[in-house]
Amino acid sequence: MIEELVYAYLCSHNRGKDNLIKNQDLRSMFEIKSDKSMRQVIQNIRENMKFTEIVGSISGVSGGFYICETEEEMQETINNIKHRANQMLRMTHVLEYKINKFKEVE
């Protein structure tokens, strides 16, 4: 299972935000073809209770993945995920509004 291999590697080599590994480097190492596939692997690790360490991530050019070492890193990761979830929820409200507005015009 690729998740076990990626998780074990992160736990051994990428502890703490200062030791993150770039997405592309991690993908190359495990022959994961796309960014989307890599994000799915990380999501699977995060959601599986047998993987007890928290995988943090930083987006952007200087970003990558790491195992959270401090409470601050853990909270940053949680806040980042909550922020993205809230953005998606806001988008659904806008889309629902548009649907309702469109129906009113007909």
N, C-alpha and C positions, 0 to 999 in steps of 0.2 A: 504494500500500500504506500503510495507516494507520500501521503501525509506523514506517515511515521518516519520516513527518511528525511524529509524536509525539517520536521520538528526536531529530530535528533541532531541534525546538523546545526540548526539555529541554537539549540541548547548548548552545544559544544563550542561553537565559534562566534556567536553573535549575541552575547549577553550585554544588555544596556544599549541605550540610544547611541552612544559614542562608537559602538562597534557594529552598527547596522551593516547589512549587505544589500547592495542595490538589487532591485527587482530583476533586471536583465542578467546580472551575474548569477543570481540564484536560479533563474530559469535555465541558463546555459548549463550550469552544474548538473541539473536534474533533467535536462532535455525536455523542458516544458515549453511547448511551442508558442503560446500566446500570453499576453498580459492578462487577459480575461481568465485563462486557465490557471494562471498563478494566483490570481485573486481568489478563485474558487478553492484552491488548495488551502490557502490561508484561512478562508472562511470555514472550511471543514475542520481545520485544526482548532480554531477558536470555539466552534460549536460542540466539539467532542469532549466530553467530561474526562476522558482518560488522559488527555493532554492538559496537565495541571498548570503549566506555565502560560502566561499571557503573551501572545505575539503582538507586539506593537508595530506600528508602521508610520512612516512619514511620506507624504506624497510630494511630488515635484522632482526636479532634476537632481537635487541632493538627497532625495529620499530613499527609503528601502525598508527592510524588515529587521526586527530584532526581538529578543526576549526581554520583557520588562524586568528591570531589577529593583526599581524604587517605586514607592507609593505614587510619586509624582508621574512617573512614566505610565503606570497602570491607569491613573486617573485621566491623564492626557489621552490615552488610547480610548477609554470609555467615552470621554467627552467628544472626541473626534467622531466616533461611530454614532453617538446621539445626534450630533450636529448634522451628519449626512442623512440620518433617518428623518430628522425634522425638515430638512430641505425637500426630501421626497414627499413627505406628508403635505407640505405647503403646495407642492406641484400638483398633487391629486386634487386639492381644494380648488386650485385655479382651473384645472381641466374640467372638474365637475361644474364649476360656475359657467364655463364656456358652453358645456353641453346644455345646461338649463337655459342659458341666454339664447342659444341657437334654437332650441325648441320653442321659445316664446315668439321668435320671429316668424316661424312657419305658420 
